[in-house]
Amino acid sequence: MDVVLRPANEADIPDLAHLFIMASDGIVDAMYHDLVPGVPTEKLFEWRFSQAGSVKSYEFCWIAQQGQRAIGMVRAFPIEGLAEAPSDPRLTADRLAVLAPDYVPFSISATLEAEVGRDPEAVKQEVKAVLDSRLVLVDMGDGKLPRQPGIPVTIRDVTAWIRLVDGVARVTRIRLMNGAGKTVKVVEVSASGLPRYDSRGSTISVSRAGQGGAA
């Protein structure tokens, strides 16, 4: 059955509230839970979407409809409109803290040896792709789960990931470096923290088997 994208109307407000909260993957619930005692979060957002003329209203939303069901939503508005729609003053600092993960930047320096007959440049690109995939922080829709908060990155982890790459014969040297460029054994993060991998700032060198030249 075809999916139709259409402008939302006032009757869509309950669906908009439900879909918006669901899409936040728990963040909205954490911010708004029991904000108004006895009032469910969905009811609070129904009120927000009912504010005609505001950039937060249903008038700036579209509904993805399949048959009689609303299966998705899109919300878009001119960014300058936010100046006329201030944030909810009831959202205190402890509630807003859920929106600010503690990111810890780091980079990797690795020297590897390719298997006999393998192209060092091709192996290098595969290693870089694996590291990007292992350290991704958002869901890319490829079935691979993004990294979860509170989990550190260790040299042992990185070495194991690289060794599993097809074409890698040997890992000769691995270094983890923090945001200041200092070598560390572990990229430590807080319980709500995430390690932010600097792919561009990392160096992956791959040499041919038995040779010193590196890609």
C-alpha positions in Angstrom: 0.0 0.0 0.0 1.3 3.4 -1.0 2.5 5.9 1.6 1.2 9.5 1.2 2.9 12.6 2.7 0.4 15.3 3.4 0.1 18.5 5.5 -1.1 17.8 9.0 -4.4 19.1 10.2 -5.9 19.7 13.7 -7.3 16.2 13.8 -3.8 14.8 13.5 -2.6 16.3 16.8 -2.8 13.1 18.9 -0.9 11.2 16.2 1.7 14.0 16.0 2.3 13.9 19.8 2.6 10.1 19.8 5.0 9.9 16.8 7.2 12.8 18.0 7.7 11.2 21.4 8.4 7.8 19.9 11.0 9.3 17.5 12.9 10.8 20.4 13.9 7.3 21.6 13.2 8.1 25.3 14.7 11.7 25.4 11.4 13.5 25.5 10.0 11.1 28.1 13.1 11.7 30.3 12.7 15.5 30.0 8.9 15.7 30.5 8.0 12.7 32.7 5.8 14.0 35.6 6.6 17.6 34.6 2.9 18.3 35.3 1.9 15.7 37.9 -0.9 13.5 36.7 -0.7 14.7 33.0 0.8 12.2 30.5 3.6 13.5 28.3 1.5 12.9 25.2 -1.1 15.3 26.5 1.5 18.0 27.0 2.6 17.6 23.4 -0.9 17.7 22.2 -1.2 21.1 23.8 2.1 22.2 22.1 1.0 21.0 18.7 -2.4 22.8 19.1 -0.7 26.3 19.4 -1.9 27.7 16.1 0.5 30.3 14.6 3.5 29.0 16.6 6.4 27.1 14.8 5.6 24.3 17.3 2.1 23.8 16.0 0.7 21.2 13.7 0.7 23.8 10.9 4.4 23.1 10.4 4.1 19.3 10.3 3.4 16.7 7.7 1.9 13.2 8.2 3.1 10.1 6.4 -0.2 8.1 5.9 -0.6 4.5 4.8 -4.3 3.7 4.3 -6.0 5.1 7.4 -2.9 5.0 9.6 -0.5 7.7 10.4 2.9 5.9 10.3 5.3 8.9 10.5 5.7 12.6 10.7 7.9 15.4 9.5 8.3 18.7 11.3 10.0 21.7 9.6 10.0 25.5 10.2 12.1 28.6 9.7 14.8 28.6 12.4 14.2 32.3 13.1 10.7 31.4 14.3 12.2 29.8 17.4 12.8 33.4 18.8 9.0 33.8 19.1 8.6 30.3 20.6 10.7 30.3 23.8 11.6 27.0 25.5 9.4 25.7 28.3 10.5 27.4 31.5 9.5 24.3 33.5 12.4 22.4 31.9 15.0 22.8 34.6 18.7 22.1 34.2 18.5 18.6 35.5 15.9 17.7 32.9 17.8 19.4 30.1 21.0 17.5 31.0 19.7 14.5 29.2 20.2 16.4 26.0 23.9 17.0 26.6 26.0 13.8 26.5 29.5 14.1 27.8 31.6 13.6 24.6 35.2 12.6 24.9 37.2 13.2 21.7 40.0 10.8 20.7 42.0 9.6 17.7 43.8 6.4 16.7 47.3 5.9 15.3 47.9 2.4 13.9 50.7 0.7 12.0 49.7 -2.5 10.3 51.1 -5.1 7.9 49.0 -6.4 5.0 48.8 -10.1 4.1 50.9 -11.3 1.2 49.4 -10.2 -2.2 47.0 -7.7 -0.6 46.9 -4.1 -1.7 47.9 -2.0 1.4 45.7 0.9 0.3 42.6 -1.3 0.0 43.3 -2.8 3.4 43.7 0.6 4.9 40.4 1.8 3.6 38.7 -1.3 5.0 40.3 -0.8 8.4 39.1 2.8 8.4 35.5 1.7 7.5 35.5 -0.9 10.3 36.6 1.7 12.9 34.0 4.2 11.7 31.4 1.5 12.0 32.5 0.3 15.4 32.6 3.8 16.9 29.5 5.3 15.3 27.3 7.3 17.7 24.1 7.4 15.7 21.9 4.8 14.1 22.8 4.8 10.4 20.0 2.5 9.4 22.3 -0.3 8.4 21.4 -2.7 11.2 24.4 -1.9 13.3 23.8 -0.5 16.8 25.4 2.8 17.7 27.8 2.9 20.6 26.0 3.1 24.0 26.9 5.7 26.7 29.3 4.7 29.5 31.4 2.3 27.5 35.2 3.1 27.3 37.4 2.4 24.3 40.6 0.4 25.0 43.6 -0.5 22.9 42.6 -4.1 23.3 39.2 -3.3 21.7 40.7 -1.5 18.7 43.4 -4.1 18.2 40.8 -6.9 18.1 38.6 -5.0 15.6 41.6 -4.4 13.3 42.8 -8.0 13.4 39.4 -9.2 12.2 39.7 -7.1 9.0 40.3 -9.3 6.0 43.8 -8.6 4.6 45.4 -7.6 7.9 48.4 -9.9 8.7 49.7 -8.1 11.8 49.2 -5.1 14.0 52.6 -3.7 14.8 51.6 -0.6 16.7 48.5 1.0 18.2 48.1 4.3 20.0 45.0 6.0 21.4 45.2 9.7 21.9 42.9 12.0 23.8 41.7 15.4 22.5 44.9 17.1 23.7 47.0 14.6 21.6 48.3 12.7 24.7 48.7 9.0 24.5 46.2 7.1 26.7 45.6 3.4 27.3 41.9 3.8 27.7 39.4 6.5 26.5 37.4 6.8 29.7 33.8 8.2 29.6 31.3 9.0 32.3 28.1 7.0 32.7 26.3 9.3 30.3 29.4 9.9 28.2 30.3 8.9 24.6 33.7 8.5 23.0 33.8 10.8 19.9 36.2 9.3 17.3 38.1 11.7 15.2 38.5 9.8 12.0 40.1 12.6 10.1 42.7 13.2 12.8 43.6 9.5 13.0 46.5 7.8 11.1 46.3 4.3 9.7 49.4 3.1 8.0 49.6 -0.3 6.2 52.7 -1.8 4.7 53.2 -4.7 2.4 54.2 -8.0 4.0 57.9 -8.0 4.8 58.3 -4.4 3.6 58.6 -1.1 5.3 56.7 1.1 2.9 53.2 2.0 4.1 50.0 3.2 2.4 
